[in-house]
Amino acid sequence: MAPPPFSMERTKYDMSSFWGRTRYWAESISPVMLLENERTLQKAQMLLDRWKDGQAGNASDAELWHARMAVESCIHPTTKEVLSPVFRMSMFLPMNYFVVPVMMMPSTVMSISRTIAIQWFNQSYNSAVNYANRSSDAQPASEIAKAYTAAVVVACGGSLTATMWLKRVPTGTVKATLIRASVPYLAVSCAAVVNLASMRKNEWLSSGEGIRVVDEDGRERGTSTAAGFDSLKKCSATRVIWNLPCMVLPTLCMMPLLRVSRLARRHSVATESFLQMLGISIGVPPALAAYALTQTIPATKLEPRLQNLTREDGSPVQNFTYYKGL
């Protein structure tokens, strides 16, 4: 399918539809972006600059869209520094192809040392990504350190609970499978939410600044911690959702597979790892697409100072929009 005409003002896909957002995120986190380096990104930026000046020549819409995606995915929007491939969103899938199978292996879940090691590694990497992609005026190193510590404690504590429970349950039973499928998932999801809440506490705590809200006329009308809390809930839900198809479902699917497939019984670890990687690949883009980046919230759900404002035509402001983020 041919791409739409290139534009710097609108996105390539229809972000008002779930399918459009899914396609957008599938392209945004594509590991193909790991191939971009400083030289190719410089060429991409030069192509976009030429297009703005009306001198893009014979560059196709596909080339222009790729150049824009590369620049937006691989260059920090504030500092303009090229992000290390390790810390780009395009590294999310390859990194989790390693982390999730190791984390969910029975030998890992049954081992205290392995559980602590993989959870520590996972949360350390997540915090490093958050730091590399931080805004220049937010998320100082001290705040990231606090969020990192909280996430490690929650992830390790929850996963070690699964380890202790599994040591009391016969292996291979339905109860053992349910514990191995659910408890690490809950631990990782809770740790992600704790990390997110800690990193963005200035947005949602009553003592914080909140996030900017815009009325129906496109005018910024101040900041709101209520909108910040709404954003936190939706971003947290996304993290809970995307762990389901890669952590819970593959482990549960192994139970019937082991009964009907000799190949699955002979290569149980490889089969489960494949299902986990498949779950990551097809599950993350729809999870990210569950909520649009720009959200609408009724004025009645915001602070009293934002509930009695008027629009340019004198009518009351009924809804505000805000940027949800990730």
TILUMLUM-893698 format. One record per residue: x, y, z of N, C-alpha, C in turn. Coordinates in steps of 0.02 Angstrom, whole numbers, padded with zeros to 5 digits, always signed. Layout:
BEGIN
XYZXYZXYZ
...
***
This chain:
BEGIN
+00042-00060+00000+00000+00000+00000+00044+00062+00000
+00029+00108-00045+00068+00169-00050+00056+00214+00011
+00108+00245+00038+00099+00290+00095+00062+00353+00075
+00032+00388+00123-00002+00451+00107+00048+00505+00089
+00026+00559+00059+00072+00614+00044+00108+00638+00107
+00172+00652+00100+00213+00669+00158+00192+00736+00188
+00196+00740+00254+00182+00802+00290+00221+00803+00355
+00243+00862+00377+00276+00869+00441+00226+00890+00495
+00165+00906+00475+00115+00929+00523+00072+00873+00549
+00059+00823+00510+00017+00768+00532+00056+00702+00530
+00028+00651+00562+00061+00587+00565+00045+00546+00503
+00084+00495+00493+00077+00452+00434+00011+00413+00437
-00009+00394+00497-00070+00354+00505-00123+00393+00544
-00185+00372+00538-00240+00405+00571-00238+00388+00645
-00217+00435+00686-00208+00423+00757-00274+00425+00796
-00329+00441+00761-00394+00440+00794-00424+00370+00795
-00395+00324+00756-00421+00256+00753-00371+00208+00787
-00399+00155+00816-00356+00105+00849-00308+00072+00800
-00332+00056+00740-00290+00023+00690-00235+00070+00667
-00251+00133+00659-00200+00181+00638-00146+00189+00691
-00166+00191+00755-00117+00196+00809-00075+00133+00814
-00107+00075+00803-00069+00012+00805-00015+00011+00751
-00032+00032+00691+00017+00034+00637+00073+00083+00652
+00054+00140+00682+00104+00191+00700+00154+00162+00750
+00130+00129+00803+00175+00103+00854+00216+00044+00828
+00185+00003+00786+00223-00053+00757+00283-00027+00718
+00275+00028+00683+00330+00058+00646+00379+00094+00692
+00352+00125+00744+00394+00165+00789+00444+00122+00828
+00422+00061+00848+00466+00018+00888+00501-00035+00846
+00496-00028+00780+00528-00077+00736+00604-00080+00747
+00633-00139+00756+00705-00145+00765+00746-00119+00705
+00712-00106+00649+00747-00079+00590+00781-00013+00608
+00752+00025+00654+00780+00089+00674+00847+00082+00710
+00863+00022+00732+00928+00011+00764+00985+00019+00714
+00969+00013+00649+01021+00018+00598+01041+00090+00584
+01001+00137+00608+01016+00208+00596+01076+00230+00639
+01123+00266+00607+01180+00292+00644+01185+00367+00632
+01237+00398+00658+01243+00470+00654+01246+00494+00581
+01278+00456+00538+01285+00476+00468+01217+00471+00432
+01182+00415+00441+01117+00407+00407+01065+00456+00434
+01069+00470+00499+01022+00518+00528+01036+00589+00504
+01099+00605+00493+01116+00671+00466+01087+00678+00395
+01092+00624+00356+01064+00625+00289+00988+00632+00291
+00956+00598+00339+00883+00602+00346+00862+00673+00364
+00899+00704+00410+00882+00772+00430+00892+00821+00372
+00945+00810+00333+00957+00853+00275+00901+00846+00224
+00876+00785+00215+00821+00774+00168+00758+00811+00191
+00744+00807+00256+00685+00843+00282+00693+00919+00276
+00754+00943+00287+00766+01015+00280+00757+01037+00207
+00780+00995+00160+00771+01011+00089+00697+01011+00071
+00659+00964+00100+00587+00962+00086+00553+01026+00111
+00572+01049+00170+00543+01111+00197+00557+01170+00151
+00615+01168+00118+00634+01223+00073+00608+01211+00002
+00571+01157-00008+00545+01141-00074+00597+01115-00122
+00650+01085-00095+00705+01062-00137+00720+00988-00126
+00667+00949-00111+00678+00878-00098+00690+00837-00161
+00682+00869-00219+00695+00835-00282+00647+00778-00294
+00676+00720-00312+00635+00662-00329+00623+00616-00270
+00635+00639-00209+00625+00597-00150+00551+00576-00146
+00540+00511-00136+00472+00485-00133+00442+00498-00064
+00376+00490-00060+00341+00497+00004+00367+00446+00054
+00380+00385+00030+00405+00332+00075+00473+00351+00105
+00517+00380+00063+00583+00401+00088+00576+00457+00139
+00531+00503+00126+00521+00559+00172+00491+00536+00238
+00443+00491+00235+00413+00465+00297+00465+00426+00337
+00507+00388+00302+00560+00350+00338+00609+00399+00370
+00626+00451+00335+00673+00500+00363+00644+00533+00425
+00581+00551+00422+00549+00582+00480+00546+00534+00539
+00528+00471+00527+00525+00422+00580+00593+00411+00611
+00645+00408+00569+00713+00397+00594+00734+00455+00639
+00722+00516+00617+00742+00574+00657+00703+00576+00722
+00638+00565+00720+00598+00569+00781+00611+00512+00829
+00632+00454+00804+00643+00396+00846+00714+00393+00874
+00761+00421+00839+00832+00411+00857+00868+00473+00881
+00836+00531+00876+00868+00593+00898+00827+00623+00955
+00860+00641+01010+00825+00669+01067+00792+00735+01046
+00728+00744+01060+00692+00803+01036+00716+00869+01067
+00746+00866+01127+00768+00926+01161+00842+00939+01152
+00883+00889+01167+00956+00898+01163+00982+00891+01092
+00943+00860+01048+00962+00846+00978+01021+00798+00973
+01034+00762+01025+01088+00712+01024+01060+00646+00995
+01104+00609+00960+01084+00544+00934+01082+00495+00991
+01025+00463+01001+01017+00414+01054+01057+00351+01038
+01089+00323+01088+01123+00259+01078+01072+00206+01058
+01088+00163+01010+01039+00111+00990+01013+00070+01049
+01054+00061+01100+01033+00020+01157+00974+00052+01194
+00969+00119+01191+00918+00153+01230+00860+00180+01187
+00857+00160+01125+00801+00180+01082+00741+00135+01094
+00681+00161+01079+00621+00119+01086+00624+00059+01038
+00662+00065+00985+00669+00010+00937+00707-00049+00967
+00739-00038+01025+00774-00093+01058+00727-00131+01105
+00666-00106+01114+00619-00136+01162+00607-00210+01145
+00591-00225+01083+00575-00294+01064+00636-00340+01071
+00693-00323+01040+00751-00368+01047+00772-00380+01120
+00770-00327+01161+00790-00335+01231+00741-00381+01267
+00677-00374+01254+00628-00416+01288+00625-00487+01260
+00651-00497+01199+00658-00565+01174+00706-00604+01219
+00751-00569+01251+00798-00601+01299+00769-00602+01369
+00744-00544+01392+00724-00537+01462+00665-00582+01480
+00612-00580+01441+00551-00616+01460+00561-00692+01462
+00590-00723+01411+00600-00796+01416+00643-00816+01476
+00696-00777+01489+00739-00794+01546+00701-00784+01611
+00663-00730+01616+00625-00716+01677+00573-00769+01692
+00542-00798+01639+00486-00844+01648+00507-00918+01649
+00571-00932+01637+00594-01001+01639+00582-01031+01709
+00559-01094+01712+00551-01126+01778+00615-01124+01819
+00672-01134+01787+00735-01134+01823+00751-01066+01853
+00726-01012+01821+00735-00945+01848+00687-00932+01905
+00623-00947+01894+00573-00934+01944+00586-00973+02008
+00616-01032+02002+00630-01074+02060+00695-01054+02096
+00734-01009+02067+00798-00990+02095+00796-00918+02121
+00815-00909+02184+00816-00843+02214+00867-00799+02179
+00927-00824+02169+00981-00784+02139+00965-00765+02068
+00939-00811+02028+00923-00796+01958+00864-00747+01954
+00816-00755+01998+00759-00710+01998+00781-00638+02013
+00822-00630+02064+00847-00564+02082+00889-00535+02025
+00930-00576+01994+00975-00552+01941+00936-00527+01880
+00886-00565+01857+00850-00544+01797+00804-00485+01811
+00774-00483+01870+00731-00426+01887+00773-00363+01896
+00831-00370+01926+00876-00312+01934+00898-00287+01865
+00917-00333+01821+00938-00314+01754+00882-00279+01717
+00821-00306+01720+00765-00278+01684+00749-00207+01708
+00745-00197+01773+00730-00130+01799+00787-00081+01788
+00848-00105+01789+00906-00062+01775+00903-00038+01703
+00887-00083+01658+00882-00063+01588+00825-00014+01577
+00767-00028+01608+00710+00017+01600+00726+00087+01625
+00761+00091+01682+00779+00157+01709+00829+00192+01664
+00875+00154+01635+00925+00184+01590+00890+00213+01528
+00840+00177+01503+00801+00202+01445+00764+00265+01464
+00732+00265+01523+00696+00324+01546+00743+00384+01552
+00802+00373+01577+00850+00428+01585+00874+00454+01517
+00889+00408+01471+00913+00429+01406+00861+00468+01367
+00797+00452+01379+00742+00485+01342+00707+00539+01383
+00738+00560+01437+00706+00610+01481+00703+00678+01445
+00658+00720+01469+00657+00790+01447+00714+00827+01482
+00737+00881+01452+00793+00917+01481+00774+00952+01545
+00709+00968+01554+00687+01004+01613+00648+00961+01662
+00654+00895+01654+00618+00850+01699+00659+00786+01710
+00635+00745+01758+00666+00682+01773+00741+00688+01788
+00760+00726+01839+00831+00729+01858+00855+00661+01881
+00921+00653+01883+00951+00589+01901+00927+00564+01969
+00918+00610+02017+00896+00590+02084+00827+00558+02083
+00781+00585+02042+00714+00558+02037+00715+00490+02003
+00756+00483+01953+00761+00418+01918+00790+00366+01965
+00838+00386+02008+00867+00339+02056+00814+00315+02106
+00771+00360+02128+00717+00340+02174+00668+00292+02140
+00649+00309+02079+00603+00267+02042+00634+00198+02028
+00698+00198+02011+00734+00136+01998+00735+00091+02059
+00752+00121+02117+00755+00082+02179+00687+00053+02196
+00635+00093+02190+00568+00069+02206+00547+00012+02160
+00563+00019+02095+00544-00032+02047+00581-00098+02060
+00645-00093+02076+00684-00154+02090+00657-00190+02151
+00641-00152+02203+00614-00183+02264+00548-00218+02251
+00503-00184+02214+00437-00214+02199+00444-00275+02154
+00485-00269+02102+00492-00325+02055+00524-00386+02088
+00577-00375+02126+00611-00431+02159+00566-00460+02214
+00533-00416+02252+00490-00441+02306+00433-00483+02280
+00400-00460+02228+00345-00498+02200+00367-00563+02168
+00422-00562+02131+00446-00622+02099+00471-00673+02149
+00502-00651+02203+00526-00698+02254+00467-00730+02291
+00410-00696+02292+00349-00726+02320+00330-00787+02279
+00335-00781+02212+00321-00838+02168+00370-00894+02182
+00434-00877+02192+00485-00928+02206+00468-00966+02270
+00449-00930+02322+00433-00963+02386+00371-01007+02379
+00321-00983+02343+00260-01023+02335+00273-01086+02294
+00313-01079+02241+00327-01136+02197+00366-01190+02233
+00407-01171+02281+00445-01222+02318+00400-01265+02362
+00338-01242+02373+00291-01279+02415+00239-01317+02373
+00243-01309+02308+00193-01340+02263+00228-01390+02217
+00199-01448+02206+00230-01497+02160+00237-01468+02090
+00295-01478+02059+00307-01452+01992+00262-01488+01941
+00245-01452+01888+00205-01481+01834+00131-01482+01847
+00109-01460+01906+00038-01458+01921+00006-01394+01894
-00061-01395+01891-00097-01336+01868-00084-01277+01914
-00081-01289+01978-00069-01235+02027+00000-01205+02016
+00049-01247+02005+00117-01221+01993+00120-01179+01930
+00086-01202+01878+00085-01165+01815+00051-01097+01823
-00004-01096+01860-00039-01033+01871+00004-00984+01910
+00040-01009+01959+00084-00965+01998+00140-00937+01954
+00170-00981+01915+00225-00959+01871+00202-00911+01818
+00139-00917+01797+00113-00872+01745+00091-00805+01773
+00064-00805+01834+00033-00744+01859+00076-00701+01905
+00113-00732+01951+00148-00692+02002+00205-00651+01972
+00249-00679+01930+00300-00636+01899+00269-00580+01856
+00214-00596+01822+00179-00545+01783+00155-00488+01826
+00125-00505+01883+00100-00453+01928+00159-00413+01956
+00214-00447+01971+00272-00412+01999+00301-00362+01949
+00310-00384+01887+00339-00341+01836+00291-00283+01821
+00226-00298+01816+00177-00245+01801+00174-00194+01857
+00173-00217+01919+00172-00171+01976+00235-00129+01978
+00292-00160+01963+00355-00123+01963+00355-00069+01910
+00327-00085+01851+00323-00035+01797+00279+00023+01818
+00223+00009+01851+00178+00062+01874+00211+00105+01928
+00246+00072+01974+00281+00109+02027+00335+00154+01997
+00372+00127+01949+00424+00166+01915+00393+00227+01881
+00338+00215+01845+00304+00269+01808+00278+00322+01857
+00244+00300+01910+00216+00346+01959+00270+00388+01992
+00327+00356+02006+00382+00392+02038+00413+00443+01991
+00421+00423+01928+00452+00467+01879+00408+00527+01864
+00343+00518+01867+00297+00572+01847+00258+00602+01906
+00285+00595+01966+00248+00618+02025+00234+00693+02022
+00276+00731+01987+00264+00802+01980+00202+00817+01938
+00180+00767+01900+00122+00777+01856+00056+00762+01892
+00056+00716+01941-00007+00694+01969-00016+00706+02044
+00038+00715+02082+00031+00730+02153+00000+00799+02162
-00041+00807+02213-00074+00872+02224-00024+00928+02236
+00036+00909+02259+00088+00960+02271+00130+00974+02208
+00116+00938+02154+00155+00946+02093+00127+01001+02048
+00158+01007+01989+00138+01059+01942+00081+01036+01897
+00074+00971+01886+00023+00947+01840+00047+00948+01768
+00001+00936+01722+00017+00938+01651-00027+00989+01616
-00004+01014+01560-00039+01067+01525-00104+01042+01494
-00156+01082+01500-00221+01065+01470-00241+01120+01421
-00274+01100+01368-00293+01145+01313-00369+01141+01303
-00402+01199+01292-00474+01199+01283-00493+01184+01210
-00558+01186+01195-00582+01169+01128-00558+01217+01074
-00536+01277+01094-00511+01325+01045-00436+01319+01034
-00405+01270+01068-00333+01260+01061-00291+01305+01105
-00323+01339+01153-00286+01383+01198-00266+01345+01261
-00203+01353+01281-00180+01323+01343-00209+01363+01401
-00241+01326+01449-00276+01359+01504-00245+01344+01572
-00184+01319+01573-00151+01305+01637-00130+01233+01642
-00115+01212+01703-00095+01143+01716-00142+01110+01765
-00144+01044+01764-00191+01007+01806-00159+00942+01830
-00160+00932+01895-00137+00868+01922-00190+00814+01913
-00254+00834+01908-00307+00785+01894-00297+00754+01825
-00279+00796+01777-00264+00769+01710-00201+00726+01713
-00153+00746+01755-00093+00707+01763-00108+00638+01791
-00155+00635+01839-00174+00570+01868-00211+00528+01816
-00252+00559+01775-00287+00523+01722-00236+00494+01673
-00185+00533+01657-00131+00509+01613-00094+00451+01645
-00080+00455+01710-00045+00402+01745-00085+00337+01742
-00150+00340+01752-00192+00280+01751-00189+00247+01682
-00193+00286+01629-00195+00258+01562-00127+00231+01541
-00074+00265+01560-00007+00240+01544+00008+00176+01584
-00017+00174+01645-00008+00114+01687-00045+00055+01657
-00107+00067+01633-00146+00014+01603-00111-00015+01542
-00078+00028+01504-00041+00005+01445+00013-00044+01464
+00049-00030+01518+00103-00074+01540+00076-00140+01566
+00019-00139+01598-00012-00200+01622-00035-00243+01563
-00064-00210+01512-00090-00246+01454-00035-00279+01414
+00020-00243+01401+00069-00272+01355+00108-00330+01385
+00106-00339+01451+00139-00397+01481+00097-00461+01477
+00032-00453+01467-00012-00512+01465+00006-00561+01409
+00010-00539+01346+00022-00588+01292+00092-00618+01292
+00139-00589+01328+00207-00616+01327+00227-00652+01391
+00191-00639+01447+00209-00672+01510+00158-00722+01533
+00094-00706+01527+00042-00749+01554+00018-00801+01503
-00002-00777+01444-00032-00822+01394+00014-00878+01371
+00078-00865+01355+00121-00921+01334+00127-00976+01385
+00134-00958+01449+00140-01008+01501+00076-01049+01507
+00019-01016+01503-00045-01052+01507-00056-01096+01445
-00034-01072+01387-00043-01110+01325-00001-01174+01325
+00053-01174+01364+00097-01233+01365+00062-01294+01395
+00014-01283+01439-00021-01340+01471-00056-01384+01419
-00099-01358+01376-00130-01402+01326-00080-01424+01273
-00032-01382+01256+00017-01401+01205+00058-01462+01226
+00077-01465+01289+00117-01521+01313+00078-01586+01310
+00012-01580+01313-00029-01641+01311-00038-01668+01240
-00040-01624+01191-00057-01645+01123+00003-01646+01075
+00058-01615+01093+00114-01609+01047+00177-01641+01075
+00202-01691+01039+00265-01723+01060+00323-01675+01051
+00320-01634+00998+00373-01585+00985+00378-01535+01042
+00320-01512+01066+00319-01464+01122+00348-01495+01185
+00334-01560+01196+00361-01593+01255+00437-01601+01251
+00461-01614+01191+00534-01624+01183+00571-01558+01186
+00539-01504+01165+00573-01439+01164+00529-01388+01200
+00513-01403+01262+00465-01361+01299+00491-01290+01310
+00555-01284+01327+00584-01217+01340+00584-01176+01276
+00607-01206+01221+00609-01170+01157+00539-01151+01134
+00490-01197+01143+00421-01183+01122+00392-01124+01162
+00402-01125+01227+00375-01071+01269+00410-01005+01253
+00475-01007+01241+00512-00946+01224+00487-00917+01158
+00472-00961+01110+00445-00938+01046+00378-00904+01056
+00334-00934+01096+00269-00905+01109+00275-00837+01145
+00325-00832+01189+00336-00769+01224+00359-00714+01176
+00405-00732+01132+00429-00682+01083+00374-00662+01035
+00332-00711+01016+00275-00696+00973+00226-00649+01009
+00215-00662+01074+00170-00620+01113+00195-00549+01119
+00261-00541+01127+00290-00474+01130+00279-00438+01064
+00293-00472+01010+00291-00441+00943+00221-00417+00925
+00171-00459+00938+00103-00442+00917+00063-00407+00972
+00088-00408+01033+00050-00380+01089+00066-00308+01106
+00129-00287+01096+00149-00220+01119+00117-00164+01078
+00119-00166+01010+00088-00111+00973+00014-00099+00989
-00029-00152+00993-00099-00139+01012-00106-00111+01082
-00062-00133+01128-00065-00106+01196-00049-00032+01197
+00002-00012+01160+00019+00059+01155-00036+00098+01121
-00073+00064+01076-00126+00098+01039-00192+00101+01077
-00195+00071+01136-00258+00069+01173-00284+00139+01187
-00238+00185+01200-00257+00255+01213-00219+00301+01166
-00253+00350+01139-00221+00399+01096-00172+00442+01136
-00121+00468+01102-00073+00509+01137-00104+00574+01164
-00153+00600+01128-00189+00659+01151-00257+00638+01178
-00270+00652+01241-00330+00630+01275-00377+00688+01289
-00442+00674+01290-00493+00723+01308-00521+00707+01376
-00530+00758+01417-00556+00749+01485-00607+00804+01499
-00665+00787+01528-00716+00838+01544-00690+00889+01595
-00711+00950+01588-00691+01002+01635-00713+00986+01706
-00769+00950+01712-00796+00934+01778-00750+00887+01818
-00703+00854+01784-00657+00808+01818-00592+00842+01838
-00585+00905+01821-00524+00942+01837-00535+00986+01898
-00483+01023+01916-00486+01066+01975-00539+01120+01966
-00568+01145+02022-00620+01197+02018-00600+01258+01977
-00536+01277+01980-00514+01337+01943-00519+01327+01867
-00527+01264+01845-00531+01251+01773-00603+01234+01751
-00650+01238+01797-00718+01216+01782-00766+01271+01760
-00747+01333+01768-00792+01388+01751-00762+01436+01700
-00720+01408+01656-00689+01450+01605-00734+01454+01544
-00724+01506+01505-00764+01516+01444-00720+01514+01382
-00751+01495+01327-00717+01493+01262-00717+01562+01231
-00687+01567+01172-00683+01631+01138-00752+01659+01120
-00801+01614+01108-00868+01638+01091-00913+01649+01152
-00884+01641+01212-00921+01653+01273-00954+01591+01303
-00956+01536+01266-00986+01474+01292-00937+01441+01341
-00963+01401+01388-00919+01370+01437-00874+01316+01406
-00814+01311+01434-00768+01258+01413-00793+01193+01444
-00809+01144+01402-00836+01081+01427-00783+01026+01429
-00735+01029+01384-00684+00977+01380-00615+01008+01370
-00566+00974+01398-00496+00992+01387-00460+00933+01356
-00405+00947+01324-00361+00895+01298-00292+00902+01330
-00257+00846+01334-00189+00847+01360-00148+00792+01325
-00082+00800+01327-00038+00750+01296-00023+00696+01347
-00044+00635+01332-00037+00580+01380+00035+00557+01388
+00072+00554+01334+00140+00527+01337+00140+00452+01341
+00197+00423+01360+00204+00351+01364+00210+00327+01436
***
